[in-house]
Amino acid sequence: MAKKTINRLKVVLAEQGRTNKWLAEKLGKNTATVSRWCTNEMQPSLETLIEIAKILGVDVRDLIISTKNDK
């Protein structure tokens, strides 16, 4: 079963010219953890997602793939 892309973290970081390492340092997290979020192997908690949105200056909804058009 293929893993489902749930978050857009990698895309938003790229749009802002930021790296996984930069985000990991801002969050006080391990770079491997942030990398796994970016590849959608794991997902950050909702609280962490909100913290990431604040750090990146985006709406938390910008970090999540919309399910509105899924059928």
C-alpha positions in Angstrom: 0.0 0.0 0.0 1.4 3.4 -1.0 1.8 6.0 1.7 -0.8 8.8 1.5 0.4 12.3 1.1 -1.3 14.2 3.9 0.9 17.3 4.5 2.5 19.9 2.2 5.4 20.6 4.6 8.1 19.9 2.0 6.4 22.1 -0.6 5.9 25.0 1.8 9.5 24.8 3.0 10.7 24.8 -0.6 8.5 27.8 -1.5 10.1 29.7 1.4 13.7 28.6 0.6 13.9 26.9 4.0 15.3 23.5 4.9 14.3 20.6 7.1 17.4 21.3 9.3 16.3 25.0 9.8 12.8 23.9 10.8 14.1 21.2 13.1 16.3 23.8 14.9 13.3 26.2 15.2 11.2 23.4 16.7 13.9 21.9 18.8 13.3 18.6 17.1 15.5 16.0 15.5 16.2 16.6 11.8 15.3 12.9 11.0 11.8 13.5 12.5 11.2 16.6 10.4 12.5 14.7 7.3 10.0 11.9 8.0 7.2 14.6 8.2 8.4 16.1 4.9 8.2 12.7 3.2 4.9 11.9 4.8 6.3 8.8 6.5 5.0 10.2 9.7 2.7 13.1 10.6 3.3 15.9 13.2 0.7 16.3 15.9 -1.9 18.9 15.4 -0.2 21.1 18.1 3.1 20.8 16.3 1.5 21.6 12.9 0.1 24.8 14.4 3.5 25.6 15.8 5.1 25.0 12.3 2.5 27.2 10.7 3.4 30.1 13.1 7.1 29.6 12.4 6.5 29.7 8.7 4.0 32.5 8.8 1.3 30.5 7.0 -2.2 29.4 7.8 -2.2 25.8 9.2 -4.5 24.8 6.3 -1.7 25.6 3.9 0.3 22.7 5.4 -2.4 20.1 4.8 -3.5 18.5 1.5 -7.2 19.3 1.0 -9.7 16.5 1.0 -12.5 18.6 -0.3 -12.3 17.3 -3.8 -11.4 13.7 -2.9 -14.0 11.2 -4.2 
